[in-house]
Amino acid sequence: MDNRAGVKTNPDFPIPATMKAWILGGPGQLKLAVKPIPAPGHAEVLLRIDAVAICATDLEVIDHGSPALIQGAMPFNKNFTPGHEYMGTVVALGPGVDEYRNGQRVTVEIHAGCGQCKRCRQGMYTSCLNYGLNYGDVDKGHRANGFTTDGGFCEFQVNNINTLVAIPDAMSDEEATLVVTAGTAMYGLTELGGLVAGESVVVTGPGPIGLLGVAVAKALGASPVILTGTRDNRLWIGRELGADHVVNVRNEDAVEAVRRLNNGQGVDYVVECSGAPNAVNDAIRMVSRGGKVCLAAFPHQETPVDVAHIVRNNIYLYGIRGEGRSATHRAEALMSQRRFDATKIHTHTFALDDLPTAIRYAKDRIDNAIKVVVKAKGVAVQRVAAE
């Protein structure tokens, strides 16, 4: 790290000149390299990265580039480091930063919007209107670590203070990497209305966001909470996280099952986390007239939607990206209060040096992998949950 004026460090947290970092070559190609450690600027801190969870979007970035863009183009062969669901320890404070201290443990959000556009001023910084217009120009304030700027598959990274969420010492590194996933689920429920106590909620798709969507909805008092999916082992974890009912859509019609489980009526809210081709049309038939649907998944193909049914029944559709409106802070509060146990979705831990193996486990769902974590400090492979 260069000796930038105004940067505050602490001898208890030494910072070397270089670090190990995984960089993206062509599609699907990662290699371990040495990079200089970046210096924090105004309103930024330098984090020593302690743990990183692998997200399905990381796999999309690594294999296809989308939705990451560096300097206006795909990230391949640009020395780019992916990874965005990380936590760590503050080891250097940029000029003027007094909101955090060196040695403090934090987890991070992905997006620091430009702070200037209409959407950012509304708290919708994951929908920053400058997103895609200022790649590589971090001085404008826009960052999306792991998408438009280097991410967390490395040993140190710079983060804007607006992306930091302080965590208690009692929270493990692995659990802290899951705060942003819970924050995405919280953002979806926030956009649907926020106060879900006593409201009926369906979550479709028991991936990490869906499973923590169940947990957050139940912690906020929703009743009943119904989870649909195709994998019995994941549906069982949904039960452990608070689902009142689970539906294996391979065995019964999801819409009919939901209405049967909700006294023959449609539900108030659906949080769609599967990305399945028929998911949107199923969701709009699960909700009651005047119900609300949040789309949190990224389908990989265009999806026909029965718009007439939506209009006739006054149904509201919301799309979300990431964890806007400071939802991650609210999710962390629920986790710190032990309102649910997010670690139930953490299944494997690998060393950072073994990232390709970790990615293979996450991508191919080896050994029933759900959330795979890599740690910068050397660890033996661990399998810790999701029997």
C-alpha positions as YAML, in Angstrom:
chain: A
units: angstrom
residues:
- id: 1
  name: MET
  ca: [0.00, 0.00, 0.00]
- id: 2
  name: ASP
  ca: [1.35, 3.43, -0.87]
- id: 3
  name: ASN
  ca: [1.84, 5.99, 1.89]
- id: 4
  name: ARG
  ca: [-1.14, 8.13, 0.98]
- id: 5
  name: ALA
  ca: [-1.49, 11.32, 3.03]
- id: 6
  name: GLY
  ca: [-4.05, 11.14, 5.80]
- id: 7
  name: VAL
  ca: [-4.32, 7.34, 5.92]
- id: 8
  name: LYS
  ca: [-4.30, 6.03, 9.49]
- id: 9
  name: THR
  ca: [-2.87, 2.60, 10.26]
- id: 10
  name: ASN
  ca: [-2.10, 0.65, 13.44]
- id: 11
  name: PRO
  ca: [1.10, -1.35, 14.08]
- id: 12
  name: ASP
  ca: [-1.05, -4.12, 15.54]
- id: 13
  name: PHE
  ca: [-2.37, -4.71, 12.01]
- id: 14
  name: PRO
  ca: [0.64, -4.73, 9.67]
- id: 15
  name: ILE
  ca: [0.00, -4.19, 5.97]
- id: 16
  name: PRO
  ca: [2.42, -5.76, 3.50]
- id: 17
  name: ALA
  ca: [3.22, -4.20, 0.14]
- id: 18
  name: THR
  ca: [1.53, -6.94, -1.90]
- id: 19
  name: MET
  ca: [-1.16, -9.56, -1.52]
- id: 20
  name: LYS
  ca: [-2.38, -12.78, -3.06]
- id: 21
  name: ALA
  ca: [-5.40, -12.29, -5.30]
- id: 22
  name: TRP
  ca: [-7.34, -14.43, -7.74]
- id: 23
  name: ILE
  ca: [-7.70, -12.78, -11.14]
- id: 24
  name: LEU
  ca: [-9.96, -13.52, -14.06]
- id: 25
  name: GLY
  ca: [-8.42, -14.47, -17.40]
- id: 26
  name: GLY
  ca: [-10.77, -15.66, -20.10]
- id: 27
  name: PRO
  ca: [-14.22, -17.06, -19.35]
- id: 28
  name: GLY
  ca: [-13.98, -19.64, -16.57]
- id: 29
  name: GLN
  ca: [-10.26, -19.01, -16.03]
- id: 30
  name: LEU
  ca: [-8.97, -17.94, -12.62]
- id: 31
  name: LYS
  ca: [-5.36, -17.81, -11.53]
- id: 32
  name: LEU
  ca: [-3.66, -16.86, -8.28]
- id: 33
  name: ALA
  ca: [-1.52, -13.75, -8.70]
- id: 34
  name: VAL
  ca: [0.24, -11.05, -6.69]
- id: 35
  name: LYS
  ca: [-1.25, -7.57, -6.63]
- id: 36
  name: PRO
  ca: [-0.33, -4.34, -4.84]
- id: 37
  name: ILE
  ca: [-2.51, -3.59, -1.85]
- id: 38
  name: PRO
  ca: [-4.83, -0.63, -2.61]
- id: 39
  name: ALA
  ca: [-4.83, 2.45, -0.40]
- id: 40
  name: PRO
  ca: [-8.12, 3.84, 0.94]
- id: 41
  name: GLY
  ca: [-9.21, 7.26, -0.22]
- id: 42
  name: HIS
  ca: [-11.68, 9.72, 1.25]
- id: 43
  name: ALA
  ca: [-14.61, 7.94, 2.97]
- id: 44
  name: GLU
  ca: [-12.91, 4.56, 2.48]
- id: 45
  name: VAL
  ca: [-11.21, 1.95, 4.63]
- id: 46
  name: LEU
  ca: [-8.85, -0.91, 3.85]
- id: 47
  name: LEU
  ca: [-10.10, -4.30, 4.99]
- id: 48
  name: ARG
  ca: [-8.07, -7.40, 5.69]
- id: 49
  name: ILE
  ca: [-10.43, -9.94, 4.20]
- id: 50
  name: ASP
  ca: [-11.05, -12.80, 6.60]
- id: 51
  name: ALA
  ca: [-13.79, -14.77, 4.80]
- id: 52
  name: VAL
  ca: [-15.70, -14.70, 1.50]
- id: 53
  name: ALA
  ca: [-18.85, -16.60, 0.55]
- id: 54
  name: ILE
  ca: [-19.39, -17.75, -3.02]
- id: 55
  name: CYS
  ca: [-22.56, -16.46, -4.68]
- id: 56
  name: ALA
  ca: [-24.24, -17.76, -7.81]
- id: 57
  name: THR
  ca: [-23.62, -14.33, -9.34]
- id: 58
  name: ASP
  ca: [-19.87, -14.87, -8.85]
- id: 59
  name: LEU
  ca: [-20.19, -17.98, -10.99]
- id: 60
  name: GLU
  ca: [-22.00, -15.93, -13.64]
- id: 61
  name: VAL
  ca: [-19.25, -13.31, -13.61]
- id: 62
  name: ILE
  ca: [-16.47, -15.89, -13.83]
- id: 63
  name: ASP
  ca: [-18.05, -17.92, -16.63]
- id: 64
  name: HIS
  ca: [-19.86, -15.28, -18.67]
- id: 65
  name: GLY
  ca: [-18.77, -11.82, -17.49]
- id: 66
  name: SER
  ca: [-22.31, -10.56, -17.01]
- id: 67
  name: PRO
  ca: [-23.29, -8.58, -14.96]
- id: 68
  name: ALA
  ca: [-19.73, -7.35, -14.31]
- id: 69
  name: LEU
  ca: [-18.22, -4.69, -16.52]
- id: 70
  name: ILE
  ca: [-14.80, -3.09, -16.14]
- id: 71
  name: GLN
  ca: [-14.14, 0.19, -17.95]
- id: 72
  name: GLY
  ca: [-17.31, -0.36, -19.95]
- id: 73
  name: ALA
  ca: [-16.55, -3.88, -21.17]
- id: 74
  name: MET
  ca: [-16.54, -7.46, -19.96]
- id: 75
  name: PRO
  ca: [-14.04, -8.14, -17.13]
- id: 76
  name: PHE
  ca: [-12.02, -10.87, -18.86]
- id: 77
  name: ASN
  ca: [-8.23, -10.56, -19.06]
- id: 78
  name: LYS
  ca: [-8.18, -7.27, -17.16]
- id: 79
  name: ASN
  ca: [-6.47, -8.38, -13.96]
- id: 80
  name: PHE
  ca: [-9.94, -8.34, -12.37]
- id: 81
  name: THR
  ca: [-10.64, -9.94, -8.99]
- id: 82
  name: PRO
  ca: [-14.26, -11.13, -8.53]
- id: 83
  name: GLY
  ca: [-16.08, -11.94, -5.29]
- id: 84
  name: HIS
  ca: [-18.49, -9.73, -3.35]
- id: 85
  name: GLU
  ca: [-19.86, -11.46, -0.23]
- id: 86
  name: TYR
  ca: [-16.98, -10.84, 2.16]
- id: 87
  name: MET
  ca: [-16.20, -9.71, 5.67]
- id: 88
  name: GLY
  ca: [-13.02, -8.70, 7.40]
- id: 89
  name: THR
  ca: [-11.10, -6.45, 9.76]
- id: 90
  name: VAL
  ca: [-10.48, -2.73, 9.26]
- id: 91
  name: VAL
  ca: [-6.72, -2.17, 9.03]
- id: 92
  name: ALA
  ca: [-6.43, 1.35, 7.57]
- id: 93
  name: LEU
  ca: [-8.66, 4.42, 7.63]
- id: 94
  name: GLY
  ca: [-8.84, 6.79, 4.69]
- id: 95
  name: PRO
  ca: [-8.58, 10.54, 5.15]
- id: 96
  name: GLY
  ca: [-11.33, 11.90, 7.39]
- id: 97
  name: VAL
  ca: [-12.75, 8.52, 8.40]
- id: 98
  name: ASP
  ca: [-13.72, 8.40, 12.08]
- id: 99
  name: GLU
  ca: [-16.85, 6.24, 11.88]
- id: 100
  name: TYR
  ca: [-14.79, 3.05, 12.23]
- id: 101
  name: ARG
  ca: [-11.56, 2.08, 13.99]
- id: 102
  name: ASN
  ca: [-8.64, -0.10, 13.04]
- id: 103
  name: GLY
  ca: [-9.19, -3.60, 14.33]
- id: 104
  name: GLN
  ca: [-12.97, -3.44, 14.00]
- id: 105
  name: ARG
  ca: [-14.72, -6.43, 12.42]
- id: 106
  name: VAL
  ca: [-17.23, -5.63, 9.68]
- id: 107
  name: THR
  ca: [-19.14, -7.25, 6.89]
- id: 108
  name: VAL
  ca: [-19.82, -5.44, 3.65]
- id: 109
  name: GLU
  ca: [-22.52, -4.57, 1.18]
- id: 110
  name: ILE
  ca: [-21.64, -4.71, -2.51]
- id: 111
  name: HIS
  ca: [-22.84, -1.35, -3.74]
- id: 112
  name: ALA
  ca: [-21.70, 2.17, -2.94]
- id: 113
  name: GLY
  ca: [-23.72, 4.33, -5.31]
- id: 114
  name: CYS
  ca: [-22.55, 7.65, -6.67]
- id: 115
  name: GLY
  ca: [-24.46, 9.41, -3.88]
- id: 116
  name: GLN
  ca: [-25.53, 12.13, -6.30]
- id: 117
  name: CYS
  ca: [-28.24, 10.72, -8.57]
- id: 118
  name: LYS
  ca: [-31.98, 10.58, -7.84]
- id: 119
  name: ARG
  ca: [-31.98, 6.87, -7.01]
- id: 120
  name: CYS
  ca: [-29.05, 7.07, -4.60]
- id: 121
  name: ARG
  ca: [-30.74, 9.95, -2.78]
- id: 122
  name: GLN
  ca: [-33.81, 7.72, -2.42]
- id: 123
  name: GLY
  ca: [-31.74, 4.97, -0.81]
- id: 124
  name: MET
  ca: [-31.82, 2.89, -4.00]
- id: 125
  name: TYR
  ca: [-28.04, 2.84, -4.45]
- id: 126
  name: THR
  ca: [-28.16, -0.65, -5.96]
- id: 127
  name: SER
  ca: [-30.05, 1.04, -8.82]
- id: 128
  name: CYS
  ca: [-27.62, 3.96, -9.11]
- id: 129
  name: LEU
  ca: [-28.31, 5.88, -12.31]
- id: 130
  name: ASN
  ca: [-24.56, 6.16, -12.85]
- id: 131
  name: TYR
  ca: [-24.17, 2.38, -12.75]
- id: 132
  name: GLY
  ca: [-22.54, 1.48, -16.04]
- id: 133
  name: LEU
  ca: [-21.57, 5.04, -16.89]
- id: 134
  name: ASN
  ca: [-18.52, 5.56, -14.71]
- id: 135
  name: TYR
  ca: [-16.67, 2.25, -14.61]
- id: 136
  name: GLY
  ca: [-13.14, 2.72, -13.39]
- id: 137
  name: ASP
  ca: [-13.87, 6.24, -12.12]
- id: 138
  name: VAL
  ca: [-14.17, 5.53, -8.41]
- id: 139
  name: ASP
  ca: [-13.60, 9.22, -7.63]
- id: 140
  name: LYS
  ca: [-17.24, 9.82, -8.57]
- id: 141
  name: GLY
  ca: [-18.17, 7.64, -5.61]
- id: 142
  name: HIS
  ca: [-19.64, 4.72, -7.52]
- id: 143
  name: ARG
  ca: [-18.34, 1.28, -6.58]
- id: 144
  name: ALA
  ca: [-19.77, -2.20, -6.88]
- id: 145
  name: ASN
  ca: [-17.05, -4.46, -5.52]
- id: 146
  name: GLY
  ca: [-16.78, -7.65, -7.53]
- id: 147
  name: PHE
  ca: [-18.72, -6.10, -10.43]
- id: 148
  name: THR
  ca: [-17.27, -2.74, -11.44]
- id: 149
  name: THR
  ca: [-14.22, -2.70, -9.16]
- id: 150
  name: ASP
  ca: [-12.07, -5.45, -7.70]
- id: 151
  name: GLY
  ca: [-13.83, -7.81, -5.32]
- id: 152
  name: GLY
  ca: [-12.99, -10.01, -2.40]
- id: 153
  name: PHE
  ca: [-11.21, -13.15, -3.62]
- id: 154
  name: CYS
  ca: [-7.98, -11.71, -2.26]
- id: 155
  name: GLU
  ca: [-6.34, -10.74, 1.04]
- id: 156
  name: PHE
  ca: [-7.11, -6.99, 1.25]
- id: 157
  name: GLN
  ca: [-9.70, -4.70, -0.32]
- id: 158
  name: VAL
  ca: [-10.87, -1.08, -0.17]
- id: 159
  name: ASN
  ca: [-14.49, -0.34, 0.76]
- id: 160
  name: ASN
  ca: [-16.53, 2.82, 1.03]
- id: 161
  name: ILE
  ca: [-17.72, 3.40, 4.60]
- id: 162
  name: ASN
  ca: [-21.33, 3.38, 3.36]
- id: 163
  name: THR
  ca: [-20.94, -0.32, 2.56]
- id: 164
  name: LEU
  ca: [-19.72, -1.36, 6.02]
- id: 165
  name: VAL
  ca: [-21.84, -3.11, 8.64]
- id: 166
  name: ALA
  ca: [-20.29, -3.54, 12.08]
- id: 167
  name: ILE
  ca: [-20.63, -7.04, 13.53]
- id: 168
  name: PRO
  ca: [-20.32, -8.32, 17.10]
- id: 169
  name: ASP
  ca: [-17.36, -10.42, 18.20]
- id: 170
  name: ALA
  ca: [-19.74, -13.30, 18.90]
- id: 171
  name: MET
  ca: [-20.57, -13.59, 15.18]
- id: 172
  name: SER
  ca: [-18.25, -15.99, 13.37]
- id: 173
  name: ASP
  ca: [-16.47, -15.02, 10.16]
- id: 174
  name: GLU
  ca: [-18.54, -17.54, 8.22]
- id: 175
  name: GLU
  ca: [-21.85, -16.24, 9.56]
- id: 176
  name: ALA
  ca: [-20.81, -12.66, 8.83]
- id: 177
  name: THR
  ca: [-20.43, -13.48, 5.12]
- id: 178
  name: LEU
  ca: [-24.13, -14.35, 5.07]
- id: 179
  name: VAL
  ca: [-25.35, -10.95, 6.28]
- id: 180
  name: VAL
  ca: [-25.52, -9.56, 2.75]
- id: 181
  name: THR
  ca: [-27.60, -12.58, 1.64]
- id: 182
  name: ALA
  ca: [-30.03, -11.99, 4.49]
- id: 183
  name: GLY
  ca: [-29.95, -8.30, 3.55]
- id: 184
  name: THR
  ca: [-31.13, -9.09, 0.04]
- id: 185
  name: ALA
  ca: [-34.07, -11.03, 1.48]
- id: 186
  name: MET
  ca: [-34.78, -8.11, 3.83]
- id: 187
  name: TYR
  ca: [-34.70, -5.66, 0.91]
- id: 188
  name: GLY
  ca: [-37.30, -7.74, -0.93]
- id: 189
  name: LEU
  ca: [-39.64, -7.68, 2.05]
- id: 190
  name: THR
  ca: [-38.98, -3.96, 2.55]
- id: 191
  name: GLU
  ca: [-40.11, -3.23, -1.01]
- id: 192
  name: LEU
  ca: [-43.23, -5.35, -0.51]
- id: 193
  name: GLY
  ca: [-44.27, -3.24, 2.45]
- id: 194
  name: GLY
  ca: [-41.87, -4.05, 5.26]
- id: 195
  name: LEU
  ca: [-44.38, -4.76, 8.01]
- id: 196
  name: VAL
  ca: [-45.21, -8.41, 7.41]
- id: 197
  name: ALA
  ca: [-46.40, -9.44, 10.89]
- id: 198
  name: GLY
  ca: [-49.49, -11.56, 10.43]
- id: 199
  name: GLU
  ca: [-49.21, -11.53, 6.65]
- id: 200
  name: SER
  ca: [-48.96, -14.73, 4.61]
- id: 201
  name: VAL
  ca: [-45.75, -15.15, 2.63]
- id: 202
  name: VAL
  ca: [-44.58, -17.67, 0.05]
- id: 203
  name: VAL
  ca: [-40.90, -17.99, -0.81]
- id: 204
  name: THR
  ca: [-40.23, -19.85, -4.06]
- id: 205
  name: GLY
  ca: [-36.79, -21.42, -4.48]
- id: 206
  name: PRO
  ca: [-34.73, -22.70, -1.52]
- id: 207
  name: GLY
  ca: [-31.39, -21.24, -2.58]
- id: 208
  name: PRO
  ca: [-29.43, -19.11, -0.12]
- id: 209
  name: ILE
  ca: [-31.59, -15.99, -0.61]
- id: 210
  name: GLY
  ca: [-34.79, -18.02, -0.51]
- id: 211
  name: LEU
  ca: [-33.82, -19.86, 2.65]
- id: 212
  name: LEU
  ca: [-32.85, -16.67, 4.43]
- id: 213
  name: GLY
  ca: [-35.99, -15.08, 3.00]
- id: 214
  name: VAL
  ca: [-37.93, -17.64, 5.00]
- id: 215
  name: ALA
  ca: [-35.89, -16.83, 8.09]
- id: 216
  name: VAL
  ca: [-36.31, -13.06, 7.77]
- id: 217
  name: ALA
  ca: [-40.03, -13.27, 7.02]
- id: 218
  name: LYS
  ca: [-40.61, -15.47, 10.05]
- id: 219
  name: ALA
  ca: [-38.48, -13.21, 12.25]
- id: 220
  name: LEU
  ca: [-40.68, -10.29, 11.14]
- id: 221
  name: GLY
  ca: [-43.80, -12.18, 12.20]
- id: 222
  name: ALA
  ca: [-45.19, -13.45, 8.90]
- id: 223
  name: SER
  ca: [-47.71, -16.28, 9.17]
- id: 224
  name: PRO
  ca: [-47.92, -18.65, 7.53]
- id: 225
  name: VAL
  ca: [-44.57, -18.82, 5.73]
- id: 226
  name: ILE
  ca: [-44.57, -21.35, 2.90]
- id: 227
  name: LEU
  ca: [-41.45, -22.48, 1.03]
- id: 228
  name: THR
  ca: [-41.57, -24.20, -2.36]
- id: 229
  name: GLY
  ca: [-38.77, -26.01, -4.14]
- id: 230
  name: THR
  ca: [-37.51, -29.24, -5.63]
- id: 231
  name: ARG
  ca: [-34.88, -30.47, -3.13]
- id: 232
  name: ASP
  ca: [-36.09, -32.13, 0.04]
- id: 233
  name: ASN
  ca: [-32.84, -31.50, 1.91]
- id: 234
  name: ARG
  ca: [-33.12, -27.75, 1.31]
- id: 235
  name: LEU
  ca: [-36.83, -27.71, 2.11]
- id: 236
  name: TRP
  ca: [-35.95, -29.34, 5.43]
- id: 237
  name: ILE
  ca: [-33.47, -26.55, 6.18]
- id: 238
  name: GLY
  ca: [-36.28, -24.13, 5.35]
- id: 239
  name: ARG
  ca: [-38.34, -25.84, 8.03]
- id: 240
  name: GLU
  ca: [-35.50, -25.33, 10.51]
- id: 241
  name: LEU
  ca: [-35.35, -21.64, 9.56]
- id: 242
  name: GLY
  ca: [-39.04, -21.12, 10.27]
- id: 243
  name: ALA
  ca: [-41.16, -22.27, 7.32]
- id: 244
  name: ASP
  ca: [-44.60, -23.34, 8.54]
- id: 245
  name: HIS
  ca: [-45.12, -25.44, 5.42]
- id: 246
  name: VAL
  ca: [-42.93, -26.72, 2.59]
- id: 247
  name: VAL
  ca: [-43.99, -27.86, -0.86]
- id: 248
  name: ASN
  ca: [-41.93, -30.06, -3.17]
- id: 249
  name: VAL
  ca: [-43.12, -28.92, -6.59]
- id: 250
  name: ARG
  ca: [-42.00, -32.21, -8.13]
- id: 251
  name: ASN
  ca: [-44.72, -33.94, -6.14]
- id: 252
  name: GLU
  ca: [-47.66, -31.50, -6.29]
- id: 253
  name: ASP
  ca: [-48.86, -28.39, -8.06]
- id: 254
  name: ALA
  ca: [-47.31, -25.42, -6.28]
- id: 255
  name: VAL
  ca: [-50.24, -23.01, -6.76]
- id: 256
  name: GLU
  ca: [-52.86, -25.52, -5.59]
- id: 257
  name: ALA
  ca: [-50.70, -26.50, -2.61]
- id: 258
  name: VAL
  ca: [-50.17, -22.90, -1.52]
- id: 259
  name: ARG
  ca: [-53.88, -22.10, -1.64]
- id: 260
  name: ARG
  ca: [-54.72, -25.30, 0.25]
- id: 261
  name: LEU
  ca: [-52.17, -24.46, 2.96]
- id: 262
  name: ASN
  ca: [-53.55, -20.92, 3.29]
- id: 263
  name: ASN
  ca: [-57.19, -21.87, 3.92]
- id: 264
  name: GLY
  ca: [-58.08, -21.95, 0.25]
- id: 265
  name: GLN
  ca: [-56.97, -18.36, -0.34]
- id: 266
  name: GLY
  ca: [-54.11, -16.65, -2.11]
- id: 267
  name: VAL
  ca: [-51.33, -15.26, 0.04]
- id: 268
  name: ASP
  ca: [-50.39, -11.64, 0.68]
- id: 269
  name: TYR
  ca: [-46.82, -11.78, -0.62]
- id: 270
  name: VAL
  ca: [-44.61, -13.97, -2.79]
- id: 271
  name: VAL
  ca: [-40.83, -13.61, -2.82]
- id: 272
  name: GLU
  ca: [-39.62, -15.31, -6.00]
- id: 273
  name: CYS
  ca: [-36.07, -16.63, -5.63]
- id: 274
  name: SER
  ca: [-35.95, -19.53, -8.10]
- id: 275
  name: GLY
  ca: [-35.61, -17.88, -11.52]
- id: 276
  name: ALA
  ca: [-37.56, -20.80, -13.00]
- id: 277
  name: PRO
  ca: [-39.30, -20.19, -16.36]
- id: 278
  name: ASN
  ca: [-42.80, -20.60, -14.90]
- id: 279
  name: ALA
  ca: [-42.04, -18.90, -11.59]
- id: 280
  name: VAL
  ca: [-43.59, -15.49, -12.28]
- id: 281
  name: ASN
  ca: [-46.87, -16.91, -13.55]
- id: 282
  name: ASP
  ca: [-47.03, -19.28, -10.59]
- id: 283
  name: ALA
  ca: [-46.33, -16.40, -8.22]
- id: 284
  name: ILE
  ca: [-49.12, -14.18, -9.57]
- id: 285
  name: ARG
  ca: [-51.55, -17.09, -9.11]
- id: 286
  name: MET
  ca: [-50.37, -17.74, -5.57]
- id: 287
  name: VAL
  ca: [-51.15, -14.22, -4.34]
- id: 288
  name: SER
  ca: [-54.63, -12.97, -3.57]
- id: 289
  name: ARG
  ca: [-56.21, -10.08, -5.46]
- id: 290
  name: GLY
  ca: [-54.23, -6.97, -4.56]
- id: 291
  name: GLY
  ca: [-51.25, -9.12, -3.52]
- id: 292
  name: LYS
  ca: [-47.61, -8.32, -4.08]
- id: 293
  name: VAL
  ca: [-44.79, -10.27, -5.74]
- id: 294
  name: CYS
  ca: [-41.07, -9.55, -5.35]
- id: 295
  name: LEU
  ca: [-38.75, -10.89, -8.05]
- id: 296
  name: ALA
  ca: [-35.32, -11.49, -6.52]
- id: 297
  name: ALA
  ca: [-33.88, -14.04, -8.98]
- id: 298
  name: PHE
  ca: [-32.13, -13.54, -12.32]
- id: 299
  name: PRO
  ca: [-33.82, -15.76, -14.97]
- id: 300
  name: HIS
  ca: [-31.49, -16.80, -17.77]
- id: 301
  name: GLN
  ca: [-34.10, -16.44, -20.50]
- id: 302
  name: GLU
  ca: [-37.01, -14.19, -21.42]
- id: 303
  name: THR
  ca: [-40.11, -15.16, -19.45]
- id: 304
  name: PRO
  ca: [-43.68, -14.88, -20.78]
- id: 305
  name: VAL
  ca: [-45.97, -13.32, -18.17]
- id: 306
  name: ASP
  ca: [-49.79, -13.27, -18.03]
- id: 307
  name: VAL
  ca: [-50.16, -9.50, -17.81]
- id: 308
  name: ALA
  ca: [-53.96, -9.70, -18.13]
- id: 309
  name: HIS
  ca: [-54.13, -11.73, -14.92]
- id: 310
  name: ILE
  ca: [-51.96, -9.14, -13.16]
- id: 311
  name: VAL
  ca: [-54.16, -6.26, -14.28]
- id: 312
  name: ARG
  ca: [-57.49, -7.98, -13.60]
- id: 313
  name: ASN
  ca: [-56.41, -8.84, -10.09]
- id: 314
  name: ASN
  ca: [-54.60, -5.61, -9.17]
- id: 315
  name: ILE
  ca: [-51.36, -7.48, -8.47]
- id: 316
  name: TYR
  ca: [-48.12, -5.58, -7.81]
- id: 317
  name: LEU
  ca: [-44.75, -6.77, -9.13]
- id: 318
  name: TYR
  ca: [-41.44, -5.49, -7.76]
- id: 319
  name: GLY
  ca: [-37.95, -6.30, -8.99]
- id: 320
  name: ILE
  ca: [-34.99, -5.85, -6.67]
- id: 321
  name: ARG
  ca: [-31.26, -5.94, -7.13]
- id: 322
  name: GLY
  ca: [-29.03, -6.64, -4.18]
- id: 323
  name: GLU
  ca: [-29.50, -5.16, -0.75]
- id: 324
  name: GLY
  ca: [-30.65, -1.56, -1.06]
- id: 325
  name: ARG
  ca: [-32.17, 0.85, 1.49]
- id: 326
  name: SER
  ca: [-29.67, -0.25, 4.17]
- id: 327
  name: ALA
  ca: [-31.51, -3.58, 4.48]
- id: 328
  name: THR
  ca: [-28.24, -5.30, 5.37]
- id: 329
  name: HIS
  ca: [-28.06, -3.35, 8.63]
- id: 330
  name: ARG
  ca: [-31.53, -4.56, 9.61]
- id: 331
  name: ALA
  ca: [-30.69, -8.13, 8.66]
- id: 332
  name: GLU
  ca: [-27.51, -8.00, 10.76]
- id: 333
  name: ALA
  ca: [-29.58, -6.80, 13.72]
- id: 334
  name: LEU
  ca: [-31.85, -9.84, 13.47]
- id: 335
  name: MET
  ca: [-28.84, -12.14, 13.19]
- id: 336
  name: SER
  ca: [-27.07, -10.52, 16.16]
- id: 337
  name: GLN
  ca: [-30.23, -10.96, 18.21]
- id: 338
  name: ARG
  ca: [-30.23, -14.66, 17.23]
- id: 339
  name: ARG
  ca: [-33.68, -14.33, 15.71]
- id: 340
  name: PHE
  ca: [-32.57, -17.01, 13.25]
- id: 341
  name: ASP
  ca: [-29.48, -19.12, 12.61]
- id: 342
  name: ALA
  ca: [-28.11, -18.19, 9.19]
- id: 343
  name: THR
  ca: [-25.27, -20.69, 9.55]
- id: 344
  name: LYS
  ca: [-27.72, -23.47, 8.69]
- id: 345
  name: ILE
  ca: [-27.08, -22.65, 5.02]
- id: 346
  name: HIS
  ca: [-23.28, -22.64, 5.37]
- id: 347
  name: THR
  ca: [-22.13, -26.07, 4.28]
- id: 348
  name: HIS
  ca: [-18.42, -25.95, 3.39]
- id: 349
  name: THR
  ca: [-15.25, -23.97, 4.12]
- id: 350
  name: PHE
  ca: [-12.05, -23.95, 2.05]
- id: 351
  name: ALA
  ca: [-8.81, -22.01, 2.13]
- id: 352
  name: LEU
  ca: [-8.55, -19.06, -0.24]
- id: 353
  name: ASP
  ca: [-5.69, -20.83, -2.03]
- id: 354
  name: ASP
  ca: [-8.17, -23.59, -2.88]
- id: 355
  name: LEU
  ca: [-10.77, -21.28, -4.45]
- id: 356
  name: PRO
  ca: [-11.16, -23.35, -7.66]
- id: 357
  name: THR
  ca: [-12.24, -26.37, -5.60]
- id: 358
  name: ALA
  ca: [-14.61, -24.22, -3.57]
- id: 359
  name: ILE
  ca: [-16.15, -22.87, -6.77]
- id: 360
  name: ARG
  ca: [-16.58, -26.39, -8.11]
- id: 361
  name: TYR
  ca: [-18.43, -27.42, -4.94]
- id: 362
  name: ALA
  ca: [-20.71, -24.39, -5.18]
- id: 363
  name: LYS
  ca: [-21.34, -24.70, -8.92]
- id: 364
  name: ASP
  ca: [-21.95, -28.44, -9.05]
- id: 365
  name: ARG
  ca: [-23.60, -28.63, -5.59]
- id: 366
  name: ILE
  ca: [-21.15, -31.32, -4.59]
- id: 367
  name: ASP
  ca: [-21.95, -32.94, -1.26]
- id: 368
  name: ASN
  ca: [-25.23, -30.95, -1.15]
- id: 369
  name: ALA
  ca: [-23.31, -27.67, -1.00]
- id: 370
  name: ILE
  ca: [-25.38, -24.56, -0.40]
- id: 371
  name: LYS
  ca: [-23.18, -21.73, 0.82]
- id: 372
  name: VAL
  ca: [-19.47, -22.29, 0.39]
- id: 373
  name: VAL
  ca: [-17.00, -20.01, 2.19]
- id: 374
  name: VAL
  ca: [-13.30, -19.44, 1.58]
- id: 375
  name: LYS
  ca: [-10.99, -18.03, 4.24]
- id: 376
  name: ALA
  ca: [-7.78, -16.10, 3.66]
- id: 377
  name: LYS
  ca: [-6.22, -17.68, 6.72]
- id: 378
  name: GLY
  ca: [-5.35, -21.27, 5.86]
- id: 379
  name: VAL
  ca: [-8.01, -23.81, 6.84]
- id: 380
  name: ALA
  ca: [-8.58, -27.46, 6.19]
- id: 381
  name: VAL
  ca: [-11.68, -28.20, 4.16]
- id: 382
  name: GLN
  ca: [-14.69, -28.33, 6.44]
- id: 383
  name: ARG
  ca: [-18.17, -29.60, 5.97]
- id: 384
  name: VAL
  ca: [-20.29, -28.00, 8.62]
- id: 385
  name: ALA
  ca: [-24.01, -28.20, 7.93]
- id: 386
  name: ALA
  ca: [-26.93, -29.27, 5.70]
- id: 387
  name: GLU
  ca: [-27.15, -32.97, 6.23]
...
